[in-house]
Amino acid sequence: MCGVREGDEMSEFRAGFVAIVGRPNVGKSTLSNALVGHKVAITSMRPETTRHNIRGIVQAPGGQLVVVDTPGFHRPRTLLGRRLNEMVQEALIDVDAVVVCFPADQKVGPGDRFITSEATRGGTTRIAVVTKIDQVGKDRLAEHLLEVSELDSWSAIVPVSAKTGENMDRLVEVLVSEMPVSPPLYPEDEITEETEETLISEFVREAALEGVHHELPHSVAVQVTEIIERPARGDKPGVLDVHVTIYVERDSQKAIIIGKGGSRLKQIGTTARKEIEELLGRRVYLHIHVTVAKNWQTDPKILQRFGF
């Protein structure tokens, strides 16, 4: 149904695409997950956590939003970094609105100004979202809102906390109001257009990033190599054997991922398996292989194989 009746009038259903952009670690993926109501993008305190334009689907009263979570826009040091920035620029094309994120606990800086200028190029509706408002007091928040307001002629500025849910309903209302009149773009029960393989590899990479050294996150890539379904037993569906490969760039990094006596690799598997089982609704045996692909971030052939 493409509208809801209010009294004698039919309010028109709205649907469209929203790109979420910002510097690394400003809360884009956490915001995306909060909007969708499910985990569709991995989160980490490490930069370059998001490496794909992840699309999540928000089912809202009177509308539907296709939210595109993008990699953090940054100054690239590798071919991978340049490819990630290209993904952000691609995400700004043919969307109906752009959300630019500004964390309340950080001052507005040159990176924010650059991203704002990039977002203004196409003349698309721009909405500033001040994230992490649960981490600052009212006075600091007021100062930050003023700083953000001076960057652009925003259609709206919405302060939110994706962690507590504060003002998230208001953000959804604002975004839906900026969408074109349209029937739903996806079925009501759909939350993402990402494949199971993509989400599985992202869950494994998220688990691998926890508690590692600063240089390692940039060097970790994950691919699903095979999913095998075991025969069902009685009324219960068969267990899934999921095989994944974690790629790093050096032998020393491989040793970090595996850990002493394989302890860290076991923890990665345990953490990721829980997420994968929740995603698939099935019991899973997760098989993780760690291998070295030297300097893969600068190798065009390997990057293409990894989907960049």
N, C-alpha and C positions, 0 to 999 in steps of 0.2 A: 504494500500500500504506500503510495507516494505522498501522502498528506495526512494531517490530523485535523478533525473538525473542531472548531472552537465557536460555539454558538451557531450562527448562521453562516460563518465564513470558513473557508478552507485555507489553512496556512500552508504554503508551498514547501515541499521537501527540498532540502539543499544537500549537495554532495560535491566534494572536490578534493584536491590535493594540497597538502601543507608540507613545506620543507622546513626542517628544524636545523638551524645552523648556529655556529659559534666557535669560539676557541676550544682547544682540547680541554676536557675536564671541567666544563661549565654546567654539566648536568643534563645534557641533551638526551642521552639514552635513558636515564632515570625518568626524565619527563615523558619520553615516548612510552615507556612501560606503564607509567601512571595513567596516561591518557587512554591507552588501549585497555588497561585493566588486567593485562597478562604480560609475562616476560617474553618480549620478542627481540630485545636487544640486550647484549651483555653489558655489564658495567664494571668499572675498575678505576682506581685512582691513577693508573698508568696512562700516559698519553698514547694516542693512536690505538686505543682499545677498539673503537668502531672502525672497520675497514671496508664496509660496504654500505650502500644506501639501503637501509633496512626499511621495508614498508610494513607498518602496522595499521590496522583498521579499527577506527573508533565508531561504535554504534551509539549515536546520541539522539536525544529527543528531537525529532524534526529534521534530522540530518545524519550524514555519514562523512567521516573524515578519513582520508588515506594519508597517514602521517609518514613522512620520509625522514628517518633519522640518518644524519650524514656524519662522515668522519670529521674530526676537528680540523678547522682550517689553520694551517701553520706554515712556517718557513721550511720548505723541504730540504732534506740533506741527502736523500737517495732518490732513485727512480721510483721506488714505491711511494715515497712522500709526494712526488709530483703527480703520480697517478691518483692518490687519495684526494689531492686538491682539485684535480680534474673532475672527480666524482661529485664534489661539492658544487662546482660550477654547473655540472650537468643537472644536478638536482634543482637548481634555481630556474631552469628552463621549463616552461609549460606547467608550472604549479599555479594555484589560485591565490596562495598567500605564503609569505615567508615569515617564520618565527625566528627572531634573533635572540639568543639566550645571553643573559648577563648575570653572573653569580653575585648575590648580594654581599658575600663575604670577601669580594675582591674589587679593587678600584677599577674603574673604566680606564683602559690603556690603549696604546697604538693598535694592538691586534683587534680590539673591539671596533675601533674606528675604521680599520681597513675592511673588516667583514661587513660592517654596516654599509660602507660605500659599494661593496660588491653586490649586496642585496638590493641596492637602489637602482642598479643598472637597467633592469628590465621593466621598471615601472610597476612591478607587482605590489599588491597590498602588503605592507610590512607591519608586523606586530612585535613589539618588544616584550619579552618575558623575563622578569627578574626572578631568578631561581634561588633556592636555598634560603628563603626568608626566615626559616626557623632558626638559622644560625646567627642572626644579628638582632640588635635591639631596634626599637621604633625610630630613634633619632638617626641611626646609621642608615636604616632603610629609606627614610625620607631624603637623606642626602644622596643616596644612590639613585633613587627614582628621578631626582632633579638632574643628576649627571647624565642619565640615560635619555631623558627627555630632550636634552640639548643636542643629541647626536643626529636626530632626524625628525621629520614630520610624521611620526608614527600614527597609524590608524587607531592604535590602542596601546597602552602600557599596562601589563597585568603582572602584579607580583604574586608568586606562588611558592608553595612548598610541595614538591612531589612526594617527599618523605611523609609528611603528615596529612597531605591532601588538602591543605588550606588553599582556598580560592581556585581549585582545579575545575569545579563546576562552572565558575565564571569564565575561565579560559575557554572551556568547551563552547559555551554560549557565544563568546566573541568570535571564535573561529568559525562556527557554523553560520553565523550571520554574514560572514565574508565570503561564503561559498556560493557558487551559482545555483540557480534552481535546476534540479536534476533528479532523476530517479536514483536509487541506491546503485553504487558501482559494484558492490560485492554482496553476496548472500549475508543474511543477518547473523549467522553463526560463525562467520569467518573472521579471524583476528589478524592474520598475516598472509602475505602471498609468498613468503619465503619457503623454500623446500625443507623437508625434514633433514636432509643431509646438511644444508647450510646451518640450520639451528643446532644440530648435533655438534658440528665442528666448532661453532661459536661457543657452546657450553664447555667443550673440552679446553678451548683456548682460554676462556675466562678462568677456569680452575687452574690452568697452568700459570697464569699471570699472578696469582695470589702469592705475596710474600717473596718476590724475586728481586734481583738487583735491577738497577735502573736501565742498564743497557740491554737486558735480556728481552723485555716485552716487545721491542721493535723487531727482534730476530725470530720470534715464534710464529709459525704458521701451522694450520691444522687442516687435514683433508680426510674425509670419510672415504675409505677404500672399498668397503664391502658391507652389506647388511644381509645376513642369512637368517631365514626363519626356520626354527626347528619344528618338527611335526607336533601338532596339538595333542594334548593328552586329555581325553574325555571332553568336557565342556570348556576347558580352559584353553585360551589361545597359546600357540607355541612361543617359547622364549626366543628373543631376537639376539643373535650374535652380531654385535656392531664392531667393526674393525676400523680403527683410525690411525693415522700417522701424524706425529708431531715433528715438524721440521725446525731445525735450528741451524745456525751458520758455522758454529765451531764445536770441536769436541768438548771443550770446557763447558760450553752451554748445555750440551747433552748430559754431562755429568751432573749439572745443577738440576735439570729436569728430573733425572732418575733418582737422585739423592742417595744417601748412604744405604746400601743394601736394598735399593729400590723403594725406600720408604716414601719419598716424595711422589714418585710415580703412582704408588698405591693410593696416596691421598688424593691426587688429581683424579684418578679413576673413580674413587668413592664419591667425591663431590659431583663430578660430571654425571655419573650414572643416575644419581637421584634426580637431577634436572631432566635427563633424557627419558627416564621412566615416567616422570610426570607429563612430559610432552607427548609421549607415545601411548601412555596408558597400558604399558606392557612391561613384563619383566625383561631385563636386558643384561646380557653379559658383555661388558665393554673390554675390548682388547686394544691396548695402546702400544704402538711401536714408535720409537724415537730414532730419527735419522738426521744426518748432517747434509745440508744442501748449501755448500759454501757460497757466501755472498749473494744469496738469492734475492735480496732486496734491490740489487743493481743489475740482475740478469734478466733481460727482456723475455727470454724463452721460458724461464722458470716462473716469472711473474704472470705470463700468459697462462701457463698451466695451472697456476693458483687462482686464476680468474681476475687478474688485475690488468 
